[in-house]
Amino acid sequence: MKYLKEKKYLILAGIICGIVAMLLAIFDNPKNMAICVACFIRDIAGALGLHRATAVQFVRPEIIGIVLGALIIALCTKEYKSIGGSSPMIRFLLGIMMIIGALVFLGCPLRMILRMSAGDLNAWVGLVGFVLGVGTGVIALRMGYTLGKNHETNLTSGFVAPFLLVVIFILALTTNLLFQSESGPGSMHAPVLISLTGGLVFGAVAQRSRMCFGGAFRDSIMIKNFDKLLIIGALFIVMLIYNIASGNFNFGFKDQPIAHTEWLWNILGMYVVGFAAVLAGGCPLRQLILTGQGSSDAAVTVLGMFAGGALAHNLNLASSATGTTLNGRVAVLICLALLFIIAYLNRRQEANA
């Protein structure tokens, strides 16, 4: 009975997250991008002046809300724990690669599911790459891959990243110091209060349900536990119903909002994201949740994600509706090589013997 209740809870968590995504879409977040961790972190990086792409610069309250929602619920349930010290520079690099792969595909795993629910077959192609990447990560885990143990740190250490995000949010609300898009995806957003509230709810629910797209497929492959896929499935169904009812469902490869049809790079981009997510211990969304719970390791990964968002546009790596760039394709291949090197070199000593 307890197991059945847990399944029901996971389904409910997915429904709630789906409703949040639906409301954000209704209140004018970009189409098929109601909530996207990679894209929204890229937008915040632009608002801070870390890249010069004027169409994607905006402090997205959803990101701040997700971290704070996870922080608040972790404190309330006494799950907050300030930890760190597990290969921070490798985690920083993994964060960079997750975002580069996502921006070549044009979306994080969360947006991939939202695009799938709107009939975008390019996202289904991306799912193939994501699952293959997670599967490769599972092989690395079975071969002894580890980034080492973390340890408890000063209690205040875990509050630094949430505090900095709050400062950025306040600056965006009260000053003109940060950049903001006047056109393009960065200019499309729900009202601040709705965005922040949606992020808080999403973060709290994701923390309680241990929502992680990489973790869901990892557990399915590694230990044949499919429970976390229930969250993703429920979210998908809610958004599928919404897209059909609202007329946003467009089945096919072409004419999809903020998407391209280059199937090989959709696969390889999401392969990088899936592989890096397993090596880092969580997808981009999960890294935000862990940051809220007090993990400095996850916070370092998130910093890498900000750096990845900046690099993707400063170095012309990010794709667009017209397709990928040569720089982006080269970057994906470099990321793949680095991921295999990291997986190989970071095996336990007994596995190396």
C-alpha positions in Angstrom: 0.0 0.0 0.0 2.9 2.4 0.8 4.4 1.8 -2.6 1.1 2.5 -4.3 0.7 5.7 -2.4 4.2 6.7 -3.5 3.3 6.1 -7.1 0.2 8.2 -6.7 2.3 11.0 -5.1 4.7 10.9 -8.0 1.9 11.2 -10.5 0.4 14.1 -8.5 3.8 15.8 -8.5 3.9 15.5 -12.3 0.4 16.9 -12.7 1.2 19.9 -10.5 4.4 20.6 -12.4 2.4 20.2 -15.7 -0.2 22.7 -14.5 2.6 25.2 -13.6 4.1 24.8 -17.0 0.7 25.2 -18.6 0.0 28.5 -16.7 3.4 29.9 -17.6 2.6 29.1 -21.3 -0.9 30.7 -21.0 0.7 33.9 -19.5 3.0 34.4 -22.4 6.2 32.5 -21.8 7.7 31.5 -25.2 5.8 28.8 -27.1 7.1 25.3 -26.3 9.3 26.9 -23.7 7.0 27.4 -20.9 9.8 26.5 -18.6 13.3 25.6 -19.7 16.3 25.5 -17.3 18.9 25.8 -20.0 17.2 28.6 -21.9 16.3 30.5 -18.8 19.8 30.3 -17.3 21.1 31.5 -20.7 18.7 34.4 -20.5 19.9 35.4 -17.0 23.5 35.2 -18.2 22.6 37.6 -20.9 20.9 39.9 -18.4 24.1 40.0 -16.5 26.0 41.0 -19.6 27.8 37.6 -19.9 26.8 37.4 -23.6 25.8 39.9 -26.2 22.8 38.2 -27.8 20.2 40.9 -27.2 17.2 38.6 -28.1 17.8 36.4 -25.0 18.5 38.7 -22.1 16.1 38.6 -19.1 16.2 37.6 -15.4 13.8 34.7 -15.4 12.0 34.6 -12.0 11.3 30.9 -12.5 15.0 30.0 -11.9 15.1 32.0 -8.7 11.8 30.5 -7.6 12.9 26.9 -8.3 16.0 27.3 -6.1 14.1 29.1 -3.3 11.2 26.6 -3.5 13.6 23.8 -3.0 15.4 25.7 -0.2 12.2 26.5 1.7 10.8 22.9 1.5 14.2 21.4 2.5 14.3 23.7 5.5 10.8 22.8 6.5 11.4 19.1 6.2 14.8 19.3 7.8 16.5 18.0 4.6 18.7 21.0 4.1 22.3 20.1 4.4 25.3 22.2 3.5 27.8 19.9 1.7 30.5 20.3 -0.9 34.0 19.4 -1.9 33.4 16.7 -4.5 35.5 17.5 -7.6 34.2 21.1 -8.1 36.1 22.0 -11.3 35.0 18.8 -13.0 31.4 19.6 -12.0 31.9 23.2 -13.3 33.0 21.7 -16.7 30.0 19.3 -16.7 27.7 22.2 -16.2 29.2 24.0 -19.2 28.8 20.9 -21.4 25.2 20.3 -20.3 24.1 23.7 -21.4 26.1 23.7 -24.7 24.5 20.4 -25.6 21.1 21.7 -24.6 21.5 24.9 -26.6 22.6 23.0 -29.7 19.4 20.9 -29.4 17.5 24.0 -28.2 16.2 23.0 -24.8 17.0 21.1 -21.6 15.4 17.8 -20.9 12.4 19.6 -19.4 11.8 21.6 -22.5 12.4 18.4 -24.6 9.3 16.9 -22.9 7.3 20.1 -23.4 8.2 20.1 -27.1 7.2 16.5 -27.4 3.9 17.2 -25.8 3.3 19.9 -28.5 3.9 17.4 -31.3 7.5 18.4 -32.2 9.0 15.2 -33.6 12.5 16.8 -33.4 12.2 16.5 -29.7 11.3 12.8 -29.9 14.5 12.5 -31.9 16.3 14.3 -29.2 14.9 11.9 -26.6 16.7 9.1 -28.4 20.0 10.9 -27.9 19.2 11.7 -24.3 18.4 8.1 -23.3 21.6 6.9 -25.1 23.6 9.5 -23.2 22.1 8.4 -19.9 22.8 4.8 -20.9 26.4 5.6 -21.5 26.6 7.3 -18.1 25.2 4.2 -16.5 28.0 2.1 -18.1 30.5 4.6 -16.6 28.9 4.1 -13.2 29.1 0.4 -13.5 32.8 0.7 -14.4 33.4 2.6 -11.1 33.0 6.2 -12.1 32.9 8.6 -9.2 33.7 12.2 -8.4 34.5 11.3 -4.8 32.8 12.0 -1.5 31.5 15.3 -0.4 31.5 16.5 3.2 29.6 18.8 5.4 30.6 22.4 5.2 29.9 25.6 7.1 26.1 26.0 7.4 26.1 29.3 5.6 28.0 27.9 2.6 24.8 26.4 1.2 23.0 29.7 1.4 25.4 31.6 -0.8 24.0 30.6 -4.2 20.3 31.2 -3.3 21.4 34.6 -1.8 23.2 35.6 -5.0 20.2 34.7 -7.1 17.9 36.8 -4.9 20.3 39.7 -5.2 20.2 39.4 -9.0 16.4 39.3 -8.9 16.2 42.4 -6.7 18.5 44.2 -9.0 16.3 43.3 -12.0 13.2 44.6 -10.2 14.6 47.8 -8.7 17.4 49.0 -11.1 18.3 49.4 -14.7 21.7 47.8 -14.2 20.8 44.6 -16.0 20.0 44.0 -19.6 16.5 43.1 -20.9 15.5 42.0 -24.4 13.1 44.3 -26.3 12.3 41.6 -28.9 12.8 37.9 -29.4 12.4 35.1 -26.8 13.8 37.2 -24.0 11.0 39.7 -24.3 8.3 37.0 -23.9 7.5 36.3 -20.3 4.7 35.8 -17.9 4.2 38.5 -15.2 6.9 38.5 -12.5 4.6 37.4 -9.7 3.2 34.5 -11.7 6.7 33.4 -12.9 8.1 33.6 -9.4 5.2 31.7 -7.8 5.3 29.1 -10.6 9.0 28.6 -9.9 8.5 28.3 -6.1 5.8 25.6 -6.6 7.8 23.8 -9.2 10.9 23.8 -7.1 9.1 22.6 -3.9 7.3 19.8 -5.7 10.5 18.8 -7.6 12.4 18.7 -4.3 9.9 16.5 -2.6 9.5 14.1 -5.5 13.2 14.0 -6.3 12.3 15.0 -9.9 15.2 14.5 -12.3 15.0 13.7 -16.0 18.5 12.1 -16.0 17.8 10.2 -12.8 14.5 8.9 -14.0 16.1 7.2 -17.1 19.2 6.2 -15.2 17.2 4.4 -12.6 15.1 2.7 -15.3 18.2 1.4 -17.1 20.4 0.7 -14.1 18.0 -0.8 -11.5 14.8 -1.3 -13.5 13.0 1.2 -11.3 10.5 3.2 -13.4 8.8 5.2 -10.7 10.3 8.6 -11.5 9.2 8.2 -15.1 5.6 8.6 -13.7 6.4 12.3 -12.9 7.6 12.9 -16.4 4.7 11.0 -17.9 2.1 12.9 -15.9 3.7 16.3 -16.8 3.7 15.2 -20.5 0.0 14.3 -20.4 -1.1 17.5 -18.8 0.8 19.5 -21.4 -0.4 17.3 -24.2 -4.0 18.0 -23.2 -3.3 21.7 -22.9 -1.6 21.9 -26.3 -4.4 20.0 -28.1 -7.1 22.1 -26.4 -5.4 25.4 -27.1 -4.5 24.6 -30.7 -0.8 24.6 -30.0 -0.3 21.0 -31.0 1.6 20.7 -34.3 2.6 17.2 -35.2 5.6 17.0 -37.4 9.2 18.1 -37.9 8.8 21.4 -39.6 7.5 24.8 -38.4 8.1 24.1 -34.7 8.7 27.1 -32.4 12.4 27.6 -31.6 13.5 24.3 -33.0 15.5 22.9 -35.9 15.3 19.7 -37.9 18.9 18.6 -38.0 18.3 15.1 -36.5 21.9 14.1 -36.0 22.7 17.2 -33.9 19.5 16.9 -32.0 20.6 13.4 -31.1 24.2 14.3 -30.3 23.2 17.5 -28.4 20.9 15.6 -26.1 23.4 12.7 -25.9 25.8 15.2 -24.3 23.2 16.4 -21.9 22.2 12.9 -20.8 25.8 11.7 -20.4 26.8 14.8 -18.5 23.7 14.7 -16.3 24.7 11.2 -15.1 28.3 12.1 -14.5 27.2 15.3 -12.6 24.6 13.5 -10.5 21.5 15.2 -12.0 20.0 17.0 -14.9 20.0 20.8 -15.1 16.7 21.0 -13.1 18.1 18.6 -10.4 21.2 20.8 -10.1 19.0 23.8 -9.2 17.1 21.7 -6.7 20.3 20.4 -5.0 21.6 23.9 -4.9 18.5 24.9 -2.9 19.1 21.9 -0.6 22.5 23.3 0.3 24.9 21.5 -2.1 27.8 23.6 -3.1 28.8 20.9 -5.6 25.5 21.5 -7.4 26.0 25.3 -7.1 29.3 25.0 -8.8 27.6 23.0 -11.6 25.0 25.7 -11.9 27.8 28.3 -12.2 29.1 26.1 -15.0 25.7 26.2 -16.6 25.8 30.0 -16.6 29.2 29.9 -18.1 27.9 27.5 -20.8 25.0 29.8 -21.6 27.4 32.7 -22.1 29.9 30.7 -24.2 27.1 29.3 -26.3 26.3 32.8 -27.6 29.6 34.5 -27.4 31.2 31.7 -29.5 28.2 31.2 -31.8 27.6 27.6 -30.5 23.8 27.9 -29.9 21.5 26.7 -32.7 18.5 28.7 -34.0 15.3 27.9 -35.9 17.4 27.8 -39.1 19.7 25.1 -37.8 23.0 24.4 -36.0 26.2 26.3 -36.5 29.6 24.9 -37.4 31.0 26.1 -34.1 28.2 24.3 -32.3 28.8 21.0 -34.1 32.5 21.2 -33.3 31.7 22.0 -29.6 29.4 19.0 -29.3 32.1 16.7 -30.6 34.6 18.3 -28.2 32.1 17.8 -25.3 31.7 14.1 -26.2 35.4 13.5 -26.1 35.8 15.3 -22.8 32.9 13.3 -21.3 34.5 10.0 -22.2 37.8 11.2 -20.8 36.2 12.4 -17.5 34.3 9.1 -17.2 37.5 7.0 -17.8 39.8 9.0 -15.6 37.5 9.3 -12.6 37.1 5.6 -11.8 37.5 4.2 -8.3 41.1 3.0 -7.6 39.9 -0.6 -7.2 38.2 -0.3 -10.6 41.5 1.0 -12.1 43.5 -1.9 -10.6 
